[in-house]
Amino acid sequence: MKTNNINKKLEQFAAANNVCLMILAAGALTAFLVYTRVILMPFVIAYFIYMLLNTAAAYMKEKWHVPTFLGLLATVLLFVCLSVLSIFFISASIESFIQSTDIYASKLNDTIDWFILTAQKMGIVLNSEVLMNYLNNIPVFNMVKTMGSNIVSIFTNAGLISLFVIFIFMSSTKEKTNFVSNIEKQISYYLIIKILVSLLTGFFTWLTLTLVGAELALMIAFITFALNFIPNIGPFIATMLPIPVLFLQYGFDWHIILAISLLITIHFVIGNILETKWLGKGMDLNPVIVIACLIFWALVWGVMGALLAVPLTSIAKMIFERYKPTRPLAAILAGRRLLG
């Protein structure tokens, strides 16, 4: 009897010890991710690019019997062309935004005047001087400067990412285990589908805003493409994004109603029907856990962490499933433990 009690206490102590060790390991890993983000984040992006290119080359070899080297060369050239085009369009969008800052500042002044007059007609007294002073002190130039520094950092990281991609390809000659191959296959498939879905969403967003005559349609389309990688929150922000531009341009009229109605339809059809059909079960992650992991990765790696939250969390879940002590964590990420 005493032996059974001792064994139960030892099991409870071992379980509590494992939990404490996992908490300490999680804290240490988080600190490591934060302090090494300058190097580790470009490396992770480079590895995702490698997985995409390698998967595309393998598909070409299997489907069309294209030699591996030629398949890799074709995918690399296609990726470089798409990257150059993206940089060109993003630069054009930012240049258009910078050129329109004075125009939008003037329109914003007119909107504030209209808002004050409307409020006064309704018997609401507003301090126009305070509103105008706040408006005039908006740090537009600082925002532009910050945007410019972000562009420089993107070009800097692009060189580092390219070097990492080259080194990864050079070191990928060894045969991989089934576990690693399975991870790469699942993550590559998710990224390919997500890129296609985001491109479709960005294209139809641009088409919709162009049809209603909205300014900065191209820039909003590119932001929509990027935000579409952020689950749940990203599409909502992308849908609401054109409202200030359309309001400053036309006021509250049918342009806003039509554009938002079409954008909601686009996000619903592409995100909830096409993406669900193409991805199927997807990454097998619980939606609530996805939001929590999204917040975690955003705090650790900023915007890029939010964009990569789903594939990074999915990789963690697949690793947790491989080892017995961490399988309960994988069940929590999938929502099975939370659901009972």
Buried (B, 14 or more C-beta within 10 A) or exposed (E): EEEEEEEEEEEEEEEEEEEEEBEEEEEEEEEEBEEEBEEBBBBBBBBBBBBBBBBBBBBBBEEEEBEEEEBBBBBBEEBEEEBEEEBEBBEEBBEBBBEBBEEBBEBBBEBBEEEBEEEEEEEEEBEBEEBBEEEEEEEEEEEBEEEEEEBEEEEEBBEBBBEBBEEBBEEEEEEEEEEEEEBBBBBBBBBBBBBBBBBBBBBBBBEBBEEBEBBBBBBBBBBBBBBBBBBEBBBEEBBEBBBEBBBBBBEEEEBBEBBBEBBEEBBEBBBEEBBEEBBEEBBBBBEEBBBBBBBBBBEBBEEBBBBBBBBBBBBBBBBBBEEEEBEBBBBBBBBEBEEE
